[in-house]
Amino acid sequence: MEPRPANAAADAAPNAVPDDAVSVRDLEDLAQQMLSDRTWNYVACGAADEVSLGWNDSAWRELRLAPRVLVDVSGVDTSTQLLRRRFAHPIVVAPTAAHRQYHPDGEGATRRGAAAAEALAVMSTLGSTPVAELGTAADGPWWFQLYVQSDLDFTARLIDDVVAAGAEALVLTVDTPLLGARDRDRRTSGHTVDGLLPPALAGVPPSVALPPNPRPFERIYNPHLDPSLTWETLEWLVDRSPIPVLAKGVVRADEARRCVDSGVGGIVVSNHGARNLDTVVPTAQALPGVVQAVAGAVPIVVDGGIRRGTDIAKALALGAAAVMVGRPVIWGLTVGGQGGVQWVLDTLWSELAMAMGLLGAPRIDDLTPDLIWQ
């Protein structure tokens, strides 16, 4: 299969998901074959030696299940409440950058695929589609992931645009004030998205003005990221935003509690897909402490290494209200466009229902900590 051009602006029709694909991992190799090395390394890489990238996956697998038996599971119900909406299932499309790298229809295809799978989608500040178009791409609900810029007036205008386009919540990334050592990515692309400037940040001044010949330690800054982000910035955003704000990138229990005290509407336990700081704790291990500290005050979402319905069941049993899925959605988008995104989400949804039935947990509320073998 010939690789797609680096900017993914090919005119060819998207490929359908193969008939013999049965799990989301079956699309990973296919997606890699269709993308240039530069684009593939951008989405696939982790930080440094990619230790945490492996941990994110293995931590879910290492949790062992303790199913109940002799429970009536003739009517498994995966529906759940998240903020102000009822959803058919707790699987959320995670925010990822520049979807037109992977398919010509970009974020539009992702939103339509998510809507067809009855899933909530979170769109990225670094997306390749203008904010106004995100609001008209599909009928389903969506949230907007926000990188606060050092120019708060610009950020305020961006918030207004996002709200006007119909986003129902903001997801503030709090764990990325500067670049991480993405070695695999840097070898082929130098931390750049393939020539696609994010429309949401058009005209924004750089957060850090680097000298013409920056010294090594100065090269860690990205003009799209604000290294001066603080708790005061979070509190400003909560006060400024007319829609709920979730803090994404929290792994410490003490800081999760402080987020609640700052007025957030939810927390996303995340280590940024293990793309920033290597040897950071995997999210499956961080989740229980955050759940205990928050004590039900706000919903908790978790991402990082979710690849199976059993991973989702484990996350919910540990106290998460929902999970976010990132890379598998990109695999589906690359392979099959809108239909590929829907296929990935439908597959995980089906596997979640299977896991719930076999665990003796016919409702989401039945997924409780005792289902994890101690």
C-alpha positions as a LaTeX table, in Angstrom:
\begin{tabular}{lrrr}
\hline
Residue & $x$ (\AA) & $y$ (\AA) & $z$ (\AA) \\
\hline
Met1 & 0.00 & 0.00 & 0.00 \\
Glu2 & 1.51 & 3.35 & $-1.03$ \\
Pro3 & 2.01 & 5.92 & 1.75 \\
Arg4 & $-0.27$ & 8.90 & 1.68 \\
Pro5 & 1.47 & 12.26 & 1.01 \\
Ala6 & 2.84 & 14.04 & 4.08 \\
Asn7 & $-0.02$ & 16.55 & 4.14 \\
Ala8 & $-2.63$ & 13.83 & 3.52 \\
Ala9 & $-4.28$ & 16.01 & 0.88 \\
Ala10 & $-4.71$ & 13.09 & $-1.48$ \\
Asp11 & $-7.77$ & 13.17 & $-3.71$ \\
Ala12 & $-8.19$ & 9.41 & $-3.68$ \\
Ala13 & $-11.26$ & 7.98 & $-2.00$ \\
Pro14 & $-10.65$ & 6.76 & 1.57 \\
Asn15 & $-10.10$ & 3.06 & 2.07 \\
Ala16 & $-12.79$ & 1.07 & 3.83 \\
Val17 & $-12.03$ & $-0.82$ & 7.02 \\
Pro18 & $-11.01$ & $-4.35$ & 5.93 \\
Asp19 & $-13.56$ & $-7.09$ & 6.48 \\
Asp20 & $-11.08$ & $-9.15$ & 8.49 \\
Ala21 & $-10.43$ & $-6.38$ & 11.02 \\
Val22 & $-11.91$ & $-7.33$ & 14.39 \\
Ser23 & $-10.12$ & $-5.14$ & 16.97 \\
Val24 & $-8.94$ & $-1.56$ & 16.89 \\
Arg25 & $-5.31$ & $-2.67$ & 16.91 \\
Asp26 & $-5.90$ & $-4.32$ & 13.53 \\
Leu27 & $-5.95$ & $-0.81$ & 12.02 \\
Glu28 & $-2.62$ & 0.34 & 13.45 \\
Asp29 & $-0.34$ & $-1.29$ & 10.88 \\
Leu30 & $-2.70$ & $-0.32$ & 8.05 \\
Ala31 & $-2.60$ & 3.32 & 9.12 \\
Gln32 & 1.19 & 3.28 & 9.32 \\
Gln33 & 1.42 & 1.92 & 5.77 \\
Met34 & $-0.79$ & 4.74 & 4.47 \\
Leu35 & 1.11 & 7.62 & 6.10 \\
Ser36 & 4.54 & 9.10 & 5.51 \\
Asp37 & 7.17 & 8.33 & 8.14 \\
Arg38 & 7.03 & 11.95 & 9.25 \\
Thr39 & 3.30 & 11.91 & 9.84 \\
Trp40 & 3.31 & 8.46 & 11.44 \\
Asn41 & 6.06 & 9.38 & 13.88 \\
Tyr42 & 4.18 & 12.53 & 14.87 \\
Val43 & 1.11 & 10.60 & 16.00 \\
Ala44 & 2.74 & 7.38 & 17.21 \\
Cys45 & 5.72 & 8.59 & 19.19 \\
Gly46 & 6.13 & 8.85 & 22.91 \\
Ala47 & 8.67 & 10.86 & 24.85 \\
Ala48 & 12.35 & 9.92 & 24.99 \\
Asp49 & 12.75 & 6.12 & 25.41 \\
Glu50 & 8.97 & 5.66 & 25.31 \\
Val51 & 8.91 & 3.86 & 28.65 \\
Ser52 & 5.66 & 5.52 & 29.71 \\
Leu53 & 4.18 & 4.86 & 26.29 \\
Gly54 & 4.52 & 1.16 & 27.00 \\
Trp55 & 3.36 & 1.56 & 30.58 \\
Asn56 & 0.14 & 3.24 & 29.48 \\
Asp57 & $-0.85$ & 0.06 & 27.64 \\
Ser58 & 0.55 & $-2.52$ & 30.05 \\
Ala59 & $-0.90$ & $-0.92$ & 33.19 \\
Trp60 & $-4.45$ & $-1.61$ & 31.99 \\
Arg61 & $-3.56$ & $-5.17$ & 30.96 \\
Glu62 & $-1.98$ & $-5.93$ & 34.32 \\
Leu63 & $-5.19$ & $-5.16$ & 36.18 \\
Arg64 & $-7.00$ & $-8.47$ & 36.70 \\
Leu65 & $-10.76$ & $-8.80$ & 36.69 \\
Ala66 & $-12.91$ & $-10.56$ & 39.29 \\
Pro67 & $-16.28$ & $-11.13$ & 37.57 \\
Arg68 & $-19.56$ & $-11.76$ & 39.34 \\
Val69 & $-21.66$ & $-14.73$ & 38.22 \\
Leu70 & $-25.35$ & $-15.58$ & 38.15 \\
Val71 & $-26.38$ & $-12.02$ & 37.35 \\
Asp72 & $-29.14$ & $-11.28$ & 34.84 \\
Val73 & $-27.35$ & $-9.54$ & 31.97 \\
Ser74 & $-30.07$ & $-9.98$ & 29.37 \\
Gly75 & $-30.25$ & $-6.19$ & 29.01 \\
Val76 & $-26.80$ & $-4.57$ & 29.19 \\
Asp77 & $-27.07$ & $-0.77$ & 29.28 \\
Thr78 & $-23.90$ & 1.21 & 28.55 \\
Ser79 & $-25.51$ & 4.67 & 28.82 \\
Thr80 & $-24.06$ & 7.21 & 31.21 \\
Gln81 & $-24.28$ & 10.83 & 32.35 \\
Leu82 & $-21.43$ & 13.26 & 31.71 \\
Leu83 & $-21.88$ & 16.88 & 32.73 \\
Arg84 & $-25.27$ & 17.97 & 31.39 \\
Arg85 & $-25.84$ & 15.21 & 28.85 \\
Arg86 & $-26.81$ & 11.57 & 28.75 \\
Phe87 & $-24.64$ & 9.54 & 26.37 \\
Ala88 & $-25.15$ & 6.09 & 24.89 \\
His89 & $-21.72$ & 5.04 & 26.16 \\
Pro90 & $-18.73$ & 6.52 & 28.03 \\
Ile91 & $-16.26$ & 6.54 & 25.10 \\
Val92 & $-15.01$ & 10.02 & 24.12 \\
Val93 & $-12.85$ & 11.03 & 21.17 \\
Ala94 & $-9.70$ & 12.57 & 22.63 \\
Pro95 & $-8.33$ & 15.84 & 21.22 \\
Thr96 & $-5.52$ & 15.30 & 18.69 \\
Ala97 & $-3.92$ & 17.73 & 16.27 \\
Ala98 & $-4.35$ & 18.32 & 12.54 \\
His99 & $-6.68$ & 15.59 & 11.33 \\
Arg100 & $-6.15$ & 16.63 & 7.71 \\
Gln101 & $-2.75$ & 14.97 & 8.03 \\
Tyr102 & $-4.59$ & 11.68 & 8.07 \\
His103 & $-7.60$ & 12.22 & 5.83 \\
Pro104 & $-8.66$ & 15.04 & 3.48 \\
Asp105 & $-11.91$ & 15.60 & 5.39 \\
Gly106 & $-10.00$ & 16.08 & 8.64 \\
Glu107 & $-11.91$ & 16.98 & 11.77 \\
Gly108 & $-15.17$ & 17.02 & 9.85 \\
Ala109 & $-14.86$ & 13.27 & 9.21 \\
Thr110 & $-13.94$ & 12.71 & 12.84 \\
Arg111 & $-16.93$ & 14.62 & 14.12 \\
Arg112 & $-19.32$ & 12.85 & 11.76 \\
Gly113 & $-17.90$ & 9.45 & 12.63 \\
Ala114 & $-18.21$ & 10.21 & 16.33 \\
Ala115 & $-21.80$ & 11.40 & 15.91 \\
Ala116 & $-22.68$ & 8.21 & 13.99 \\
Ala117 & $-21.26$ & 6.20 & 16.88 \\
Glu118 & $-23.19$ & 8.35 & 19.41 \\
Ala119 & $-19.91$ & 9.51 & 20.93 \\
Leu120 & $-18.78$ & 12.84 & 22.32 \\
Ala121 & $-15.84$ & 14.35 & 20.41 \\
Val122 & $-13.22$ & 16.77 & 21.78 \\
Met123 & $-11.60$ & 18.95 & 19.13 \\
Ser124 & $-8.08$ & 20.35 & 19.45 \\
Thr125 & $-6.79$ & 23.91 & 19.40 \\
Leu126 & $-4.16$ & 22.55 & 17.01 \\
Gly127 & $-6.79$ & 21.12 & 14.67 \\
Ser128 & $-6.69$ & 21.77 & 10.93 \\
Thr129 & $-10.32$ & 22.95 & 10.64 \\
Pro130 & $-11.63$ & 26.44 & 11.54 \\
Val131 & $-13.64$ & 26.59 & 14.74 \\
Ala132 & $-16.82$ & 27.75 & 12.98 \\
Glu133 & $-16.70$ & 24.70 & 10.70 \\
Leu134 & $-16.39$ & 22.37 & 13.68 \\
Gly135 & $-19.79$ & 23.51 & 14.85 \\
Thr136 & $-21.47$ & 22.65 & 11.56 \\
Ala137 & $-19.60$ & 19.42 & 10.76 \\
Ala138 & $-22.12$ & 17.16 & 12.54 \\
Asp139 & $-25.13$ & 17.28 & 14.84 \\
Gly140 & $-23.52$ & 15.49 & 17.78 \\
Pro141 & $-22.19$ & 17.20 & 20.92 \\
Trp142 & $-18.56$ & 18.31 & 21.07 \\
Trp143 & $-16.07$ & 19.92 & 23.42 \\
Phe144 & $-13.02$ & 22.03 & 22.64 \\
Gln145 & $-9.52$ & 21.38 & 23.96 \\
Leu146 & $-7.77$ & 24.65 & 24.76 \\
Tyr147 & $-4.15$ & 25.70 & 24.86 \\
Val148 & $-4.29$ & 29.02 & 26.68 \\
Gln149 & $-2.11$ & 31.62 & 24.95 \\
Ser150 & $-0.03$ & 34.18 & 26.82 \\
Asp151 & $-2.18$ & 36.84 & 25.12 \\
Leu152 & $-5.27$ & 36.41 & 27.27 \\
Asp153 & $-7.30$ & 38.81 & 25.14 \\
Phe154 & $-6.73$ & 36.50 & 22.17 \\
Thr155 & $-7.64$ & 33.51 & 24.33 \\
Ala156 & $-10.85$ & 35.23 & 25.43 \\
Arg157 & $-11.83$ & 35.85 & 21.80 \\
Leu158 & $-11.09$ & 32.22 & 20.98 \\
Ile159 & $-13.34$ & 31.10 & 23.85 \\
Asp160 & $-16.13$ & 33.29 & 22.49 \\
Asp161 & $-15.70$ & 31.78 & 19.03 \\
Val162 & $-15.77$ & 28.25 & 20.43 \\
Val163 & $-18.91$ & 28.91 & 22.46 \\
Ala164 & $-20.59$ & 30.54 & 19.46 \\
Ala165 & $-19.76$ & 27.46 & 17.38 \\
Gly166 & $-21.59$ & 25.25 & 19.86 \\
Ala167 & $-18.94$ & 23.63 & 22.05 \\
Glu168 & $-20.43$ & 22.50 & 25.35 \\
Ala169 & $-17.24$ & 22.47 & 27.46 \\
Leu170 & $-13.60$ & 23.54 & 27.38 \\
Val171 & $-10.83$ & 21.03 & 28.11 \\
Leu172 & $-7.76$ & 22.94 & 29.28 \\
Thr173 & $-4.47$ & 21.11 & 28.77 \\
Val174 & $-2.45$ & 21.81 & 31.92 \\
Asp175 & 0.49 & 19.42 & 31.48 \\
Thr176 & 2.22 & 20.89 & 28.41 \\
Pro177 & 3.91 & 24.24 & 29.14 \\
Leu178 & 6.80 & 23.32 & 26.84 \\
Leu179 & 8.06 & 20.57 & 24.55 \\
Gly180 & 9.05 & 17.07 & 25.58 \\
Ala181 & 11.86 & 14.96 & 24.12 \\
Arg182 & 9.93 & 13.23 & 21.35 \\
Asp183 & 13.01 & 11.63 & 19.83 \\
Arg184 & 11.27 & 9.56 & 17.15 \\
Asp185 & 9.27 & 12.59 & 16.03 \\
Arg186 & 12.28 & 14.92 & 16.05 \\
Arg187 & 14.30 & 12.59 & 13.84 \\
Thr188 & 11.81 & 13.06 & 11.00 \\
Ser189 & 9.82 & 16.22 & 11.62 \\
Gly190 & 11.25 & 18.31 & 14.43 \\
His191 & 8.01 & 18.61 & 16.43 \\
Thr192 & 6.03 & 20.02 & 13.52 \\
Val193 & 2.64 & 19.11 & 12.17 \\
Asp194 & 2.99 & 18.50 & 8.44 \\
Gly195 & 2.69 & 22.03 & 7.08 \\
Leu196 & $-0.78$ & 22.56 & 8.56 \\
Leu197 & $-1.08$ & 25.75 & 10.60 \\
Pro198 & $-3.90$ & 25.59 & 13.17 \\
Pro199 & $-6.65$ & 27.99 & 12.04 \\
Ala200 & $-7.73$ & 28.56 & 15.65 \\
Leu201 & $-4.42$ & 30.27 & 16.36 \\
Ala202 & $-4.23$ & 32.43 & 13.24 \\
Gly203 & $-2.70$ & 35.77 & 14.11 \\
Val204 & $-1.76$ & 34.97 & 17.70 \\
Pro205 & 1.62 & 36.34 & 18.79 \\
Pro206 & 4.15 & 33.71 & 19.94 \\
Ser207 & 4.10 & 32.88 & 23.64 \\
Val208 & 7.90 & 33.03 & 23.78 \\
Ala209 & 10.07 & 35.15 & 21.49 \\
Leu210 & 13.23 & 33.16 & 20.82 \\
Pro211 & 16.49 & 34.80 & 19.72 \\
Pro212 & 17.71 & 34.18 & 16.13 \\
Asn213 & 20.12 & 31.48 & 17.28 \\
Pro214 & 18.59 & 29.99 & 20.42 \\
Arg215 & 20.80 & 28.08 & 22.79 \\
Pro216 & 19.91 & 24.43 & 23.39 \\
Phe217 & 17.88 & 25.00 & 26.54 \\
Glu218 & 15.88 & 27.72 & 24.76 \\
Arg219 & 14.73 & 25.35 & 22.00 \\
Ile220 & 12.28 & 23.60 & 24.32 \\
Tyr221 & 9.62 & 26.27 & 23.76 \\
Asn222 & 6.80 & 26.03 & 21.23 \\
Pro223 & 5.07 & 29.25 & 20.10 \\
His224 & 1.67 & 27.57 & 20.56 \\
Leu225 & 2.30 & 26.77 & 24.25 \\
Asp226 & 2.34 & 29.20 & 27.17 \\
Pro227 & 5.09 & 28.32 & 29.67 \\
Ser228 & 3.71 & 30.85 & 32.16 \\
Leu229 & 0.45 & 28.89 & 32.70 \\
Thr230 & $-0.38$ & 28.83 & 36.43 \\
Trp231 & $-3.22$ & 28.10 & 38.83 \\
Glu232 & $-4.21$ & 31.75 & 38.49 \\
Thr233 & $-4.65$ & 31.19 & 34.75 \\
Leu234 & $-6.93$ & 28.24 & 35.43 \\
Glu235 & $-9.02$ & 30.33 & 37.81 \\
Trp236 & $-9.21$ & 33.13 & 35.23 \\
Leu237 & $-10.44$ & 30.66 & 32.63 \\
Val238 & $-13.08$ & 29.19 & 34.94 \\
Asp239 & $-14.37$ & 32.69 & 35.66 \\
Arg240 & $-14.21$ & 33.79 & 32.02 \\
Ser241 & $-15.79$ & 30.75 & 30.39 \\
Pro242 & $-19.59$ & 30.51 & 30.10 \\
Ile243 & $-19.28$ & 26.73 & 29.69 \\
Pro244 & $-17.70$ & 24.17 & 32.04 \\
Val245 & $-13.92$ & 23.85 & 32.11 \\
Leu246 & $-12.17$ & 20.51 & 32.59 \\
Ala247 & $-8.48$ & 20.30 & 33.53 \\
Lys248 & $-6.66$ & 17.74 & 31.36 \\
Gly249 & $-3.28$ & 16.34 & 32.34 \\
Val250 & $-3.69$ & 15.76 & 36.08 \\
Val251 & $-2.10$ & 12.69 & 37.70 \\
Arg252 & $-1.53$ & 13.85 & 41.30 \\
Ala253 & $-4.28$ & 13.51 & 43.89 \\
Asp254 & $-3.39$ & 16.77 & 45.66 \\
Glu255 & $-3.57$ & 18.75 & 42.44 \\
Ala256 & $-6.84$ & 17.10 & 41.46 \\
Arg257 & $-8.33$ & 18.40 & 44.70 \\
Arg258 & $-6.91$ & 21.84 & 44.01 \\
Cys259 & $-8.52$ & 21.78 & 40.54 \\
Val260 & $-11.88$ & 21.12 & 42.20 \\
Asp261 & $-11.28$ & 24.00 & 44.61 \\
Ser262 & $-10.50$ & 26.20 & 41.59 \\
Gly263 & $-13.97$ & 25.54 & 40.17 \\
Val264 & $-13.37$ & 23.09 & 37.34 \\
Gly265 & $-16.30$ & 21.09 & 36.02 \\
Gly266 & $-14.26$ & 17.92 & 35.57 \\
Ile267 & $-10.78$ & 16.41 & 35.50 \\
Val268 & $-9.04$ & 14.37 & 32.81 \\
Val269 & $-6.43$ & 12.03 & 34.25 \\
Ser270 & $-3.86$ & 12.06 & 31.46 \\
Asn271 & $-0.14$ & 12.00 & 30.82 \\
His272 & $-0.60$ & 13.41 & 27.29 \\
Gly273 & $-0.38$ & 10.01 & 25.68 \\
Ala274 & 3.12 & 9.66 & 27.23 \\
Arg275 & 4.31 & 12.20 & 24.62 \\
Asn276 & 5.90 & 14.77 & 26.94 \\
Leu277 & 7.64 & 13.43 & 30.05 \\
Asp278 & 9.00 & 9.89 & 29.97 \\
Thr279 & 8.72 & 7.61 & 33.02 \\
Val280 & 5.65 & 9.59 & 34.16 \\
Val281 & 3.12 & 7.42 & 35.96 \\
Pro282 & 0.67 & 5.53 & 33.71 \\
Thr283 & $-2.88$ & 6.76 & 33.98 \\
Ala284 & $-4.29$ & 3.43 & 35.18 \\
Gln285 & $-2.11$ & 3.77 & 38.27 \\
Ala286 & $-2.81$ & 7.47 & 38.79 \\
Leu287 & $-6.60$ & 7.17 & 38.48 \\
Pro288 & $-7.49$ & 5.63 & 41.89 \\
Gly289 & $-5.71$ & 8.35 & 43.88 \\
Val290 & $-7.40$ & 11.11 & 41.90 \\
Val291 & $-10.80$ & 9.47 & 42.34 \\
Gln292 & $-10.28$ & 9.24 & 46.09 \\
Ala293 & $-9.17$ & 12.88 & 46.37 \\
Val294 & $-12.01$ & 14.26 & 44.26 \\
Ala295 & $-14.60$ & 12.16 & 46.14 \\
Gly296 & $-17.32$ & 12.57 & 43.54 \\
Ala297 & $-17.22$ & 16.37 & 43.42 \\
Val298 & $-16.75$ & 16.42 & 39.63 \\
Pro299 & $-16.65$ & 13.73 & 36.92 \\
Ile300 & $-13.28$ & 12.19 & 36.12 \\
Val301 & $-12.28$ & 11.13 & 32.61 \\
Val302 & $-9.14$ & 9.09 & 31.89 \\
Asp303 & $-7.08$ & 8.52 & 28.75 \\
Gly304 & $-3.84$ & 6.80 & 27.82 \\
Gly305 & $-3.55$ & 3.30 & 26.39 \\
Ile306 & $-7.27$ & 2.51 & 26.12 \\
Arg307 & $-7.43$ & $-0.18$ & 23.43 \\
Arg308 & $-10.08$ & $-2.69$ & 24.55 \\
Gly309 & $-13.53$ & $-2.78$ & 26.07 \\
Thr310 & $-12.00$ & $-4.42$ & 29.13 \\
Asp311 & $-9.73$ & $-1.36$ & 29.55 \\
Ile312 & $-12.83$ & 0.82 & 29.59 \\
Ala313 & $-14.59$ & $-1.44$ & 32.10 \\
Lys314 & $-11.54$ & $-1.32$ & 34.37 \\
Ala315 & $-11.35$ & 2.48 & 34.17 \\
Leu316 & $-15.01$ & 2.81 & 35.12 \\
Ala317 & $-14.66$ & 0.26 & 37.91 \\
Leu318 & $-11.83$ & 2.39 & 39.32 \\
Gly319 & $-14.08$ & 5.45 & 39.37 \\
Ala320 & $-13.82$ & 7.15 & 35.99 \\
Ala321 & $-17.01$ & 8.52 & 34.45 \\
Ala322 & $-15.69$ & 8.12 & 30.90 \\
Val323 & $-12.57$ & 7.37 & 28.87 \\
Met324 & $-10.89$ & 9.25 & 26.04 \\
Val325 & $-9.45$ & 7.43 & 23.03 \\
Gly326 & $-6.87$ & 9.15 & 20.83 \\
Arg327 & $-4.52$ & 7.15 & 18.62 \\
Pro328 & $-7.07$ & 4.44 & 17.65 \\
Val329 & $-9.40$ & 7.14 & 16.33 \\
Ile330 & $-6.55$ & 8.43 & 14.17 \\
Trp331 & $-5.94$ & 4.89 & 12.86 \\
Gly332 & $-9.61$ & 4.64 & 11.92 \\
Leu333 & $-9.64$ & 8.11 & 10.34 \\
Thr334 & $-6.58$ & 7.26 & 8.25 \\
Val335 & $-7.88$ & 3.90 & 7.06 \\
Gly336 & $-11.54$ & 4.70 & 6.53 \\
Gly337 & $-12.33$ & 8.37 & 7.10 \\
Gln338 & $-15.67$ & 8.97 & 8.80 \\
Gly339 & $-16.55$ & 5.29 & 8.57 \\
Gly340 & $-13.23$ & 4.29 & 10.09 \\
Val341 & $-13.77$ & 6.57 & 13.08 \\
Gln342 & $-17.24$ & 5.14 & 13.58 \\
Trp343 & $-15.88$ & 1.58 & 13.27 \\
Val344 & $-13.29$ & 2.16 & 16.00 \\
Leu345 & $-15.84$ & 3.64 & 18.40 \\
Asp346 & $-18.49$ & 1.02 & 17.62 \\
Thr347 & $-15.95$ & $-1.76$ & 18.15 \\
Leu348 & $-14.93$ & $-0.42$ & 21.56 \\
Trp349 & $-18.60$ & 0.13 & 22.46 \\
Ser350 & $-19.43$ & $-3.47$ & 21.57 \\
Glu351 & $-16.45$ & $-4.78$ & 23.53 \\
Leu352 & $-17.48$ & $-2.71$ & 26.55 \\
Ala353 & $-20.96$ & $-4.23$ & 26.46 \\
Met354 & $-19.42$ & $-7.72$ & 26.23 \\
Ala355 & $-17.13$ & $-7.01$ & 29.18 \\
Met356 & $-19.98$ & $-5.64$ & 31.28 \\
Gly357 & $-22.12$ & $-8.70$ & 30.63 \\
Leu358 & $-19.31$ & $-11.11$ & 31.44 \\
Leu359 & $-18.43$ & $-9.15$ & 34.59 \\
Gly360 & $-22.00$ & $-9.40$ & 35.87 \\
Ala361 & $-22.39$ & $-5.62$ & 35.59 \\
Pro362 & $-25.39$ & $-4.87$ & 33.38 \\
Arg363 & $-25.33$ & $-1.10$ & 34.14 \\
Ile364 & $-22.47$ & 1.39 & 34.26 \\
Asp365 & $-23.13$ & 1.92 & 37.98 \\
Asp366 & $-22.51$ & $-1.80$ & 38.50 \\
Leu367 & $-18.86$ & $-1.35$ & 37.47 \\
Thr368 & $-17.43$ & $-1.06$ & 40.98 \\
Pro369 & $-13.92$ & $-1.47$ & 42.46 \\
Asp370 & $-14.59$ & $-5.01$ & 43.68 \\
Leu371 & $-14.47$ & $-6.15$ & 40.05 \\
Ile372 & $-10.72$ & $-5.52$ & 40.10 \\
Trp373 & $-8.94$ & $-8.51$ & 41.63 \\
Gln374 & $-7.10$ & $-7.54$ & 44.79 \\
\hline
\end{tabular}
